[in-house]
Amino acid sequence: MNIRPAFSTDADALAYLTNLSSEGMSGCIWEHLAEGEETPLQAGARLIAKDSGIFSFHNTTVIAQGHQVLGLISGRHLQGTNLPVRLDDFLPFIRPLIQLETKVQETWNITALAVDESMRHRGLAMQLLEAIEQKAQTMRLRQLSIAVASENTEACSLCQGFGFQLIAEEEFIRFGSLIHNGKWLMMVKDI
């Protein structure tokens, strides 16, 4: 297994894992961005394969075995210049996350972390977190940040075990088939 930057040719696997990480939220977004007869995952793969944009493969690091992507971690350096100005421009269920992001400027914000279900509990998520922590350190950033659903106890435990601490929370807004009713927890880790 090796950790490497994602390639555009990984787009199908990245769409699947990103949707898995978001517990269906990405699929709800992609449903609104689908063209023609595209499924949400096909729309996600199309957007991920692009060279720019928030979903671009350039924002993702993967752990792979040969050509098979086993897990991913996506994110970006949050700065005032890349945060939205008008919340009304976004789907209601995304707004609490954007509000939380305004509280963690100048961090490396993890937007997706997922490991294929057949490869869980083997330390791959920790390896991805360590890789992104090293990347943030080379950029001279002082913190990592991540938003986690309060009801996702496994993700909360993973983040706490890696040293993340809760700094803010926002109510989860129900939408479509999204499964959570709790809160979004913004967590940070000093590096």
HELIX and SHEET records of a PDB file:
HELIX    1   1 SER A    8  ASP A   10  5                                   3    
HELIX    2   2 ALA A   11  SER A   21  1                                  11    
HELIX    3   3 MET A   25  LEU A   33  1                                   9    
HELIX    4   4 PRO A   40  ILE A   48  1                                   9    
HELIX    5   5 PHE A   57  ASN A   59  5                                   3    
HELIX    6   6 GLY A   80  ASN A   82  5                                   3    
HELIX    7   7 LEU A   87  ASP A   89  5                                   3    
HELIX    8   8 PRO A   92  ILE A   94  5                                   3    
HELIX    9   9 ARG A   95  GLU A  101  1                                   7    
HELIX   10  10 GLU A  117  MET A  119  5                                   3    
HELIX   11  11 LEU A  124  THR A  138  1                                  15    
HELIX   12  12 THR A  153  GLY A  161  1                                   9    
SHEET    1   A 7 ASN A   2  PRO A   5  0                                        
SHEET    2   A 7 THR A  60  GLN A  65 -1                                        
SHEET    3   A 7 GLN A  68  HIS A  77 -1                                        
SHEET    4   A 7 TRP A 108  VAL A 115 -1                                        
SHEET    5   A 7 GLN A 143  ALA A 149  1                                        
SHEET    6   A 7 LYS A 183  ASP A 190 -1                                        
SHEET    7   A 7 GLN A 165  GLU A 171 -1                                        
END                                                                             
